[in-house]
């Protein structure tokens, strides 16, 4: 088993409750940092940055150097898996991702996973692991199959994921086939990250919220369970954090159905209620509002206090309820880290 001594994040994920919760932040490497923007300008496109191990490792390490966080999270993107499945993926400046849509059986049939496309990501993991201080953990990640599928079906991000939901209702067997390919590819991808040195995995299901009961079971719980079970069979020592954003009171069912080790809470989740309802021994992660981080001052201080207090006696990882926003002042992140280090739940 991984030696957790000296790594607060791993200690919490193995059940310890620390007086001062370990901290990392979703999107902690990104546009709010001037040093990131410099590297991004050198890289060319966003995807060029993701596939350049030297530069991707550098931006992964930047927030660790600047803020002294308890974990680095691999710099990559959830849409690298569709690209490795053969889809044309590009990022349009100011608009977001664009993909060749998958809308029929022929489109699903053309998806062939080429793991070699992801070799640069595994090399990034290895490089980051070599550079990290002994007390800092390394997090790998992937998008959950449903969230990734919503982009593949619509060909882009959408405000309500209506196209993916409609296809799931109209042609469930087609979406089953797509999800099967995504589950298999995601398992392989995450195993590659673990073998490269990732010590923790987070599964991002950003678009899990708003699904009806049958879709939630079939498109969120079941595929995530399959990924977790496969990873636990090959790497039982690796803790897995699930982030099913926006599912609210379905969180206890998600926890039991998927087998994750910890739950990442979204901004709108009641951390005190989650602490009361989730299975005994399960760690909580979250869930400060990213806008409170932008606001700073008393809003930031009170938000941190409320989050730590809400976690109560649970093992707790401090994080945001979603990713850092680009307009976040870096000095507010430094202040957040200072306040969390001083926090006592």
Secondary structure, DSSP 8 states (H G I E B T S, - for coil): ----TT-HHHHHHTT---SS-EE--TT-SSTTSHHHHHHHHHH-SHHHHHT-HHHHHHHHHHHHHHH--SEEE----TTHHHHHTT--EEEETTTEEEE----SHHHHHT----GGGGHHHHHHHHHHHHHS-TT-EEEEEEE-HHHHHHHHHHSB--SS-HHHHHHHHH-HHHHHHHHHHHHHHHHHHHHHHHHHT--EEEEEETT-TT--HHHHIIIIIHHHHHHHHHHHHH-TT-EEEEEETT-GGGHHHHHHHH--SEEE--TTS-HHHHHHHS-TT-EEEEEE-HHHHHH-HHHHHHHHHHHHHHHTTS-EEEEESS---TT--HHHHHHHHHHHHH---
